[in-house]
């Protein structure tokens, strides 16, 4: 038993030593691993510490080759270019035309020179549209040509054709500017657009005014300025009108209202058979002169009214009164061609011509036949300021008449057509002023010059053209 115990103790001691040896070995291995970790770690830190500074920063991007020199592009923009249009040319620099360097294109252009870029139409420039538009607009007074309207030269009896104008197409020129400057061009042709005339020859509505179909003239005293003014104002609204085939024309419709608002002045007019001052006095002379020219031109007289008393400026039976808005003179063009009216008021004469193609009649005759005559009454007006026994006539009397008015048309010497009107004038009362003053110094009225209508020379009267 004693030996067994000793052997057991010896076995346990040996077993414990073996375990201690194994543990020690593991400690050694672990220590080696830890030592290796610190060695490797220190090497990594050292490597990082000793690396060149350049290796710790990202590599720079590759530099692009330099583009065209800025000085060369600036010289291009300062260069003058010939800006041409259909009407002439002007010298401006590209910069004045709104051209500027395009920095993005300049950077992408590489090392190419200006000549190479220009040959490809690729110069690195661009258009500032606002500046370019402003520059082109400033050119328009030198480039634009106004159109010329067609017009009737009534005095020369000629028709002048219209001529279109030309205008600078500002927006249409911008692409041309851009293309030209990218090529480095010496000149650029701007875009132009035609500008039509407001009045064309076709728009005039007449192609021949070389013949006078009929004319008529009346006279007036040049000393009556207000009446002269009214005559010219009304005539200006008629001069140059064109009547197309079959067209009716109204005097009131053409001339319009005769009022102070329209510029008319007070002058002598006939009211209820008596000559008095009234607004737009003289207008009836304008209508009468138109009537006379239309009568001999063979124009249809659709509507006409004679005065309440004969007029001093035209023969008995050959007048046409107008009163706004109801009493009118209406004419109609019976021909297959248009006619134009020329109206001139100057130097004491109102003159109308009806112009167009040749009149289809050899002769047109006005004939008047008096069928009835009625004597005028007289009224006396007493005046205490005029010397007793003195007499003056305020208004001359004129007999009343009824007459037949004829218009006869002749072709190849033969009567081919006749128009007839019945015209009536009431007697015009004569007003006599008689003085009643016993004062020896009372005024004596001056003798008045007669301005009344002309007395008919006989029962029949004629005029012809």
Secondary structure, 3 states (H helix, E strand, C coil): CHHHHHHHHHHHHHHHHHHHHHHHHHHHHHHHHHHHHHHHHHHHHHHHHHCCHHHHCCCCCCCCCCCCCHHHHHHHHHCEEEEEECCEEEEEECCCCCEEECHHHHHHCCCCCHHHHHHCCCCCEEECHHHHHHHHHHHHHHHCECCECCEEECCCCEEECCECEEEECHHHHHHHHHHHHHCCCCEEECCEEEECCCCCHHHHCCCCCCEEEEEEEEECCCCCHHHHHHHHHHHHCCCCCEECCCCEEEHHHHHCCCCCCCCCCEEEEEECCEEEEEECCCHHHHHHHHHHHHHHHCCEEEECCCCCCCCCCCCCCCCCCCECCCECCEEECCCCCCEEEEEEEECCEEEEEEEECCCCCCEEEEEEEEEEEECCCEEEEEEEEEECCCEEEEECCECEEEEEEEEEEEECCEEEEEEEEEEEECCECEEEEEEEECCCCCECCCCCCCCCCCCCCCCEEEEEC
